[in-house]
Amino acid sequence: MRIAVGLAAVAVVAGMILAGGVTAPAARAATGERAGAAETAAVAARPASVPAGIRSHYAELANAATGANLWSRSSVIERPMGSVTKVMTAYVVLTTRGLNLKRVITVPSGIVAYDERFDASTAGLRPGEKLTTLQLLYAMMLPSGCDAAYTLASAYGPGFTGFVARMNATARQLGLAKTHFTDPSGLPNPGQYTTYSTAHDLIALGRDVMKNKTFAAIVAARGYTVGSTSTHRAHTWRNLDPLLGKVPGAIGIKTGFTSAAGQCLLFEARRGSKTLIGVVLDSSGVNSSSLAAAASDAVTMLNWGFSH
């Protein structure tokens, strides 16, 4: 579950910006399997050209305002998406009735075994620390802290199982018919494919959650620091999103990785009056720990989309 962004990903993205596009391997034909009349109509309305060299096997690019599908590949096939799952976790917390972002929550002891079992990415939280809901949301979304996701799920379920049930109920309410959760972090719990979605469903989820001003501010932040107090240590969290600060107009939203999911990235960018949202799943093969391929795919899709 750990994500190594590293200098390689940054260099790749920076090079793409300077070039105004991407020099990528030979383009592969889009082989998307699409379902329903709406997607068929979207295909017919697309430009003849397609973004070249996309490595992701499951991807979609859409107009963020209208949801219009600009390009897709296998976008309705169910796939694990790693920590992109935390977008739904944040959405469930932020739509809780009577939400108080200043609510103080104690980090439970269960995070230790949870993180160790899956070698999970963490925000460096320790059992017994007390942080606010808002601080925990930053801890979950920026460094992809599974410890923060576990803490929020325990508090807002109430309980881990109750929270997962809320995630699935919310998915149904949003019409995400091919999305299912068994873990609030997207970890392979209990299996590699028990938490899954589709590129198309994730676009819909992303469009909904980015309307929430608190969420949008969190995922757009390059970093976040919490000073030490009598109830918690000092923490500094850096956003793992490889596009922020590197790609013109990038405004979030979430990275993801497991061995089954491959490298995943749900992203949004605004240029002028247009805002595009896209997602790539399995951009780089199951063993890669670099976000470079997912970042390359995202930049290629955005450059193509804004040019059309």
Secondary structure in CASP SS format (residue, H / E / C, confidence):
PFRMAT SS
TARGET T0000
AUTHOR 0000-0000-0000
METHOD secondary structure of the structure
MODEL  1
M C 1.00
R C 1.00
I C 1.00
A E 1.00
V C 1.00
G H 1.00
L H 1.00
A H 1.00
A H 1.00
V H 1.00
A H 1.00
V H 1.00
V H 1.00
A H 1.00
G H 1.00
M H 1.00
I H 1.00
L H 1.00
A H 1.00
G C 1.00
G C 1.00
V C 1.00
T C 1.00
A C 1.00
P C 1.00
A C 1.00
A C 1.00
R C 1.00
A C 1.00
A C 1.00
T C 1.00
G C 1.00
E C 1.00
R C 1.00
A C 1.00
G H 1.00
A H 1.00
A H 1.00
E H 1.00
T H 1.00
A H 1.00
A H 1.00
V H 1.00
A H 1.00
A H 1.00
R C 1.00
P C 1.00
A C 1.00
S C 1.00
V C 1.00
P C 1.00
A C 1.00
G C 1.00
I C 1.00
R C 1.00
S C 1.00
H C 1.00
Y E 1.00
A E 1.00
E E 1.00
L E 1.00
A E 1.00
N E 1.00
A C 1.00
A C 1.00
T C 1.00
G C 1.00
A C 1.00
N E 1.00
L E 1.00
W E 1.00
S E 1.00
R E 1.00
S C 1.00
S C 1.00
V C 1.00
I C 1.00
E C 1.00
R E 1.00
P C 1.00
M C 1.00
G H 1.00
S H 1.00
V H 1.00
T H 1.00
K H 1.00
V H 1.00
M H 1.00
T H 1.00
A H 1.00
Y H 1.00
V H 1.00
V H 1.00
L H 1.00
T C 1.00
T C 1.00
R C 1.00
G C 1.00
L C 1.00
N C 1.00
L C 1.00
K C 1.00
R C 1.00
V E 1.00
I E 1.00
T E 1.00
V C 1.00
P C 1.00
S C 1.00
G H 1.00
I H 1.00
V H 1.00
A H 1.00
Y H 1.00
D H 1.00
E H 1.00
R H 1.00
F H 1.00
D C 1.00
A C 1.00
S C 1.00
T C 1.00
A C 1.00
G C 1.00
L C 1.00
R C 1.00
P C 1.00
G C 1.00
E C 1.00
K E 1.00
L E 1.00
T E 1.00
T H 1.00
L H 1.00
Q H 1.00
L H 1.00
L H 1.00
Y H 1.00
A H 1.00
M H 1.00
M H 1.00
L C 1.00
P C 1.00
S C 1.00
G C 1.00
C H 1.00
D H 1.00
A H 1.00
A H 1.00
Y H 1.00
T H 1.00
L H 1.00
A H 1.00
S H 1.00
A H 1.00
Y H 1.00
G C 1.00
P C 1.00
G C 1.00
F H 1.00
T H 1.00
G H 1.00
F H 1.00
V H 1.00
A H 1.00
R H 1.00
M H 1.00
N H 1.00
A H 1.00
T H 1.00
A H 1.00
R H 1.00
Q H 1.00
L C 1.00
G C 1.00
L C 1.00
A C 1.00
K C 1.00
T C 1.00
H E 1.00
F C 1.00
T C 1.00
D C 1.00
P C 1.00
S C 1.00
G C 1.00
L C 1.00
P C 1.00
N C 1.00
P C 1.00
G C 1.00
Q C 1.00
Y C 1.00
T C 1.00
T C 1.00
Y E 1.00
S E 1.00
T C 1.00
A H 1.00
H H 1.00
D H 1.00
L H 1.00
I H 1.00
A H 1.00
L H 1.00
G H 1.00
R H 1.00
D H 1.00
V H 1.00
M C 1.00
K C 1.00
N C 1.00
K H 1.00
T H 1.00
F H 1.00
A H 1.00
A H 1.00
I H 1.00
V H 1.00
A H 1.00
A C 1.00
R C 1.00
G E 1.00
Y E 1.00
T E 1.00
V E 1.00
G C 1.00
S C 1.00
T C 1.00
S C 1.00
T C 1.00
H C 1.00
R C 1.00
A C 1.00
H E 1.00
T E 1.00
W E 1.00
R E 1.00
N C 1.00
L C 1.00
D C 1.00
P C 1.00
L C 1.00
L C 1.00
G C 1.00
K C 1.00
V C 1.00
P C 1.00
G C 1.00
A E 1.00
I E 1.00
G E 1.00
I E 1.00
K E 1.00
T E 1.00
G E 1.00
F E 1.00
T E 1.00
S C 1.00
A C 1.00
A C 1.00
G E 1.00
Q E 1.00
C E 1.00
L E 1.00
L E 1.00
F E 1.00
E E 1.00
A E 1.00
R E 1.00
R E 1.00
G C 1.00
S C 1.00
K E 1.00
T E 1.00
L E 1.00
I E 1.00
G E 1.00
V E 1.00
V E 1.00
L E 1.00
D C 1.00
S C 1.00
S C 1.00
G C 1.00
V C 1.00
N C 1.00
S C 1.00
S C 1.00
S E 1.00
L C 1.00
A H 1.00
A H 1.00
A H 1.00
A H 1.00
S H 1.00
D H 1.00
A H 1.00
V H 1.00
T H 1.00
M H 1.00
L H 1.00
N H 1.00
W H 1.00
G H 1.00
F H 1.00
S H 1.00
H C 1.00
END
